[in-house]
Amino acid sequence: MSDAEPYVPPKVWTWNKGNGGRFANINRPIAGPTHDKDLPVGRHPLQLYSLATPNGVKVTVMLEELLALGRSGAEYDAWLIRINEGDQFGSGFVEVNPNSKIPALLDKSGPSPVRVFESGAILVYLAEKFGAFLPVDPAQRAECFSWLFWQMGSAPYLGGGLGHFYAYAPTKIEYAIDRFAMEVKRQMDVLDRRLAVSEYIAGSEYTIADMAIWPWYGALAKGILYSAGEFLDVGSYTNVQRWTDAIASRPAVKRGRIVNRTWGEPETQLAERHEASDIDARMAIKG
């Protein structure tokens, strides 16, 4: 047990720029740009500004799935946003997403560009634009939306909660790790119980709910995310494991997950994507 004095919050919080551990250099309590920088624009209708974090993977998987269906209007340029270097605070990026988070999408297919930010909003926008991966039946559509928004509300406990305190915080805090580990295991149990009675998250069909949940909880199930697999006993969630493997085997998922990725084996990295052949060439490295 520590003899240190217990922390007492001050009457008014003030920003300590040195606090925040690994991400202290990009975390701040104010919004808006830090520097002027225009965003690059390619030739395709859809311009994606992102990084292959779980939230970014959602959108590149969706775009590759649409292209696999033959929706040629879903051709896109994927530009790398290096969040550890503060690219998300450039003036051009902030114009597309005032919240300065990836991913952000600019749709130039119409008379005026349309900006879409927040990964869940982008998935819905693309599903409605191209008429795919979102059920038409009202009850099934409601189920899909319910699980989509479940992910949006749950993942912060996994990422900013467990992920931060277990993997990134400069000091390990038992209370914080226990609190978020308990919540993440509850979430995995929610998914496992659902997938015991349903092939996919929202029912018998693969939807944007799967695309939203898989990059986070699939990576967790395989022990990739935060290297917390053993800690959370993820192998015990057998239905989540079955679903995770099924999603991972989809060709479009294999393609989408490497876009805007700058770490790992060479064949899993594609910093930017401007043509389908960019992915083909990268995936051929291993072969």
N, C-alpha and C positions, 0 to 999 in steps of 0.2 A: 504494500500500500504506500502511496505517496504522501509525504508530509506537506506538500505544497498547499498554499492557501487556495480554497475553492474560488472559481471564477465568479465574479459578480458583474453582470452587465452594467455599463455606464448609463447614466441618465439619457445621454444622447450619443448614438454610435457615430464614430468617425472612421474614415478609411485609412487603414494602415497598408500602404502600398507593398510592403514586404511580406504581408500575410497572404496565404493562399496556396503555399506549396508549389508543386510543379507548374501550375497554371497562373501563378501570380502575375506574370508579365502581360497577360491578356484579359484578366478579370478586373472589372472596374464598376463602380456603382452609378455610372452615367451612360447615356446612349449617345448616338450620333457619330459622325466620322472623326477619325484622328488625322487623316491625311487625304489629299486629293489624288485620286487614281481612277481613271475610266476603266470600265470593264471591256474586255475583248468581245467581239461579236463575229460569229462565223456565218456560214451560208445557209444553214438549215433553219427551218421554221422555229425550232425549240432550242433555246440557249439555256444550258444548265450550268450553274456555278456551285461547285460542291467539293466534297472530300469523302472518301470511302469509309466514313464512320457508319455505324448502324443506320442513322437517319439518312445519310447520303445514299447508302446501298438500296434503301427502299425505292428511291426514284429511278436509279439506273436499272434496277431489276424490272420495274414497271415498264420503262421505255423499251427495254430489250424484249419483254414479253409482248408488247404491242407490235413491235417489228416482226416478231416471230409469227404473229397472227396475220401479217401482211398489211398492217396499217402503215403505209409508207409516209403518211403525214407525221408520224412520230419520229422521223429522223432528227437527230439532235447533235449539237456540239456540247461536249462536257468539258468545262474549263476548271482547272485546279484552283481551289481556294485553300491556301496554307494557313489554317487557323492558328497554328502555333507561332506564326510570324505576323499575325494581325491583318491578313488580307481582308478579313470580313469587316474591318473598320475603314476601308477605303470608301471614298465618296460615292463611287459608282455602285459598289455593292450595297451600301446603305440605302441608295435610291430604290433598289430592287427589294431589299429586306431591311426595313428600319430597325428590326430586332437584332441585326448583325449575327445571325446564325445560319449555318448551312443546313439544308440545301436551299437554293433560291432559283426560280425558273422565270424566264422571260419568253412569252409566246409571241412571235412576230408574224404569225400566219394571217392575221386579220389586218384591217386598215390601220389600227392603232395597237401598239404593243400592250400586252397584258402581263402584269407581274403577279406571281403567285409565290408566297412564302409559307413556311411551316410544312413539314413533310406530309402530314395527313391531308392538308388542304391540296397539296400538289397531286397526291394520289387520287383524290376525289375529282379534281379538275380534269385530269387526264382520263379517268374512267368515264366521266360524263362526255367529254369531248369526243372520245373514240368509241363509246358504247361497248365497253369491255370490262370484265372483271368486277362488275358491280351489278348485283341481281336487279331484275326489273320487278319481280313480284314484291309487293309492299312488305309482307312479313319477312321474306328473305333479305330484302334490302335493309330493313330495320335491324335484323340480326347482324348483318355485315357492318353497318355503321356503329352498332353497340360495341362490337369487338375492336373496331378501328379506334374508337375513342377510349376504350379500355386501355389500349396500348399507349395512347397519348398521355393518359393520366397516370399509368403505372410505371412507365419506363424511367421517369425522373427518380423514383425510389431506387431503381436498379443502377442508373448511371450516376447522377449527382449524389445519390445516397450511398448505397453499398460501394459502388465503384470508387467514389472519392475517398471514403473513409477506410476502405479495405486496401486499396491499391495506391492511392496518390497522396493522401494526407501526410504532412511531415511528421505528425505524431499519431500513433495508433491509440484510438479512444475506444475502450471496451464497450461502453454503453452505446456509442454510435454504431459500431460494427454489429453488435448484437441486435440492435433495434432494426437496422436495415436488412440484416441477414434473415431475420424472422419474417419481415414483410416480403422479401424476394422469394423465400421458400413458400410462402402462402400464395404468391402469384403463380409460381410454378405448379402448385397443386391445383389452382383454378384451371390452368391450361390442361394439366394432365387429366383432370376429371372431364373437361369438355371434350378432349380428344379421345377419350375412352368410348364416347358415344357418337362421334362425328369424324368423318374422314379428314375434313379440313376445318379450320376455325369457325367459319360461318355456316357450315353445312356440308353438303356433298360436292360443292364446287369450289375450286380455287379462286380466291378473290383478293381484293386489295387488303383485306384484313390479314391474310396470310403474309402478304408482302410487307406489311407494316410490322408484324410481330416477329417474323422469322429472323431478321438481321440482329435483333436484340436477344431474343430468348433461344433461338437456334444456336447462336454463338455461345451463349451461356451453357446450353445443354451439352455442347461439345467441349466445354472447359477452355474455350478460347478467350472468352471475355473476362478480363481481369485475372486470368489464371485461377479462377475461383471454383473450378469444377469439383475437386475433391472436398473443399471446404463446405460446399453446399450439397454434396452427395447427389449431383445432378443425374447420375446413372439410374437412380431409383425412379425417375419419372419416365417410365417406359413408353407411355403414349406420346409424350413430347419427343422422345428420341425417334420413334417411328415417323412422326410427322416431320421432324427436322431433316431426317435422311431423305424423305420423299421430296421435300422442297429443294434440297441441295442437289438432287439429281437432275433437275430440270435444266435443259441446255441454256435457256435464257437467263436463269439464275446464275449459272456458271459464268456467263458472259457479263452480266450486270455487276457482279460482285467485285470484279477486278478494275472497273472504271474509276478513275480518280484515286487509285490506290498507289501509295508510294513506299510501301514497306512489304516485307516478306520475300518469298522466292521470286526470281525475275519473271516467271510466267504468270504470276499473280498480280503484277504491277502494270498499270496503264495510267500514267499521270493525266493524260487528256485523251478524249475520244472525239474524232471528227468524221470518221467513216467506219462502216462495219468492218472493213479490212484491217483497221487498227487493232481491233480485238482479235481477229483471226490470226494476225501475225504474232501477237503476243502469246496467245494460247498455243501456237504451234512450236514455241521454243522448247517445251518439255518433250513434245513428240519427236 
